[in-house]
Amino acid sequence: MAWYYSYIIGYFVIMFAIGYYYFRKVKTSDSYLIAGWNMGYWKITGTTISTWCGAAAFIGWMGMGFSKGLSGYFMFALPGIIASLMLVIFFSRPLRRKKLYTLADLFGRRFGRKASLFPSFFSAFVYSVPATAIQIIGMSTILTVVLGLEFNTAIFVSFALILGFTILGGLEAAIVTDALQSILLIAGIMVLGFTALSYAGGLEHALLNTPIEFLAPLPEGKTMEVVTFALTVAPFYLVWQCTWQRIFASESEDVAIKAGVSGFSIVMLISFLPYCIGVLARQFVPLDTSADLVFSYVTMQLLHPAIGGLVIVGLLAALMTSADSYILQGSSNLAHDLYGNFINRHANEKQKMASARLSVVIISVLGLGVTFLMTDIISAYQWALRISATTLIFPFFAVMFWKPATSRGCISSMASALSVTALWPLLSTGIDPAYPGFLTSLVVLVVVSKLTRHSPSEDVAAYYWDGAESHTASALPDAAKPDIALASKAV
């Protein structure tokens, strides 16, 4: 037990020392929310790896491998990674040239301020809050199993640690620590992989003793389940604001693309290991073990505390980096999109910083509340991804590719897709709600746009095709326009 205490205390001392350094260094809301658009290749590569591999990687994906087999990788992780690579490769340049803070910024620039409310709401509350709750639950599970804390106590300790670090240094501190912690994360998952393979009796023995349905990418009779899961989860990652923030925080377009491709390529390889470990664990973990406890069993039962402690720190690093990213994503929506664009459009720098840190507290507290309502990590995460994707994907494509899209068409599309996706399960049709949600979003967007005219507040353009310098900031608050003008000159 002394090993675990030493590692955990040492880890958090280092984390808070870094956080305090950036608390003293970061003086502007640009640095706090978007890292000053000035992060280099290695920092962006590292933060991409760390942000992607949080509680889902160590706990959720390992449990998925244990209960579903390798098909979990093809239904959840791989589709999301491919979508993220598409975002980085094809959209980094047009998005970064806009000098944006958030997804909602893009909608507000194109369709007017009212259209930015939906993506702000979804990013902050539908995604960031439950995603933060998942990290709190993950960390609480570790503190309970490793240190013997009572679970509710562990929840509040986890909440305090995550909030304390995040509120100090903002995105700049998060990215720097993410880059460092990505090394711990990769080392931890590789140690677990070698250990699981050893206890399973080697690769050949494990393959001979594992049912074929746990090894097949598309198990017989479950092909549609895998395909449906993939199609309903992957599109979300095109509008995942955490990746957008890394694109915006990069010091150049080339860095955004090269670091993003490098990071997600490594993630593609690393994320396969938790599923493999889950499958291997079926050889030595009781089959009635809860999927979410497989990680704890492998680490605590099989590894010497000197090694297990390092793996635990790797998991804590993954949880912390994911949690601070999700909180800062929601904080950007509250502080920049809602406070800056609607409540105080002429806020000075001191007010912006105060609103940013207050927003961190709000998202964290809401995440804490959700932890007591969440029972299934993967299902909760999938639902947040599904409803966000059906609501935002086609309006995003319209911003980038379809000039005739109107503000009313965009808002109507988002509202109708949200309603259909949320209410569809009540009909008990057996059809995944994402399918009618996507169809509704597309049809309503096209029909309403054809029947309505562009409003005066719109910047009528297809942002993917049109040059970034040619557009005005007419849809932005007046206070933001000088910044956009300067940004355009810089580009």
Helices and strands as residue ranges (DSSP letters): H 2-25, H 29-34, G 35-37, H 41-52, H 55-55, I 56-61, H 62-68, H 71-72, I 73-77, H 78-96, H 103-111, G 113-116, H 117-121, I 122-128, H 129-147, H 151-199, H 203-208, G 212-214, H 223-233, G 234-238, H 241-249, H 253-270, H 272-281, G 291-293, H 294-302, H 305-332, I 333-343, H 349-371, H 377-401, H 407-423, G 424-427, H 434-451, G 468-470, G 478-480, H 481-490
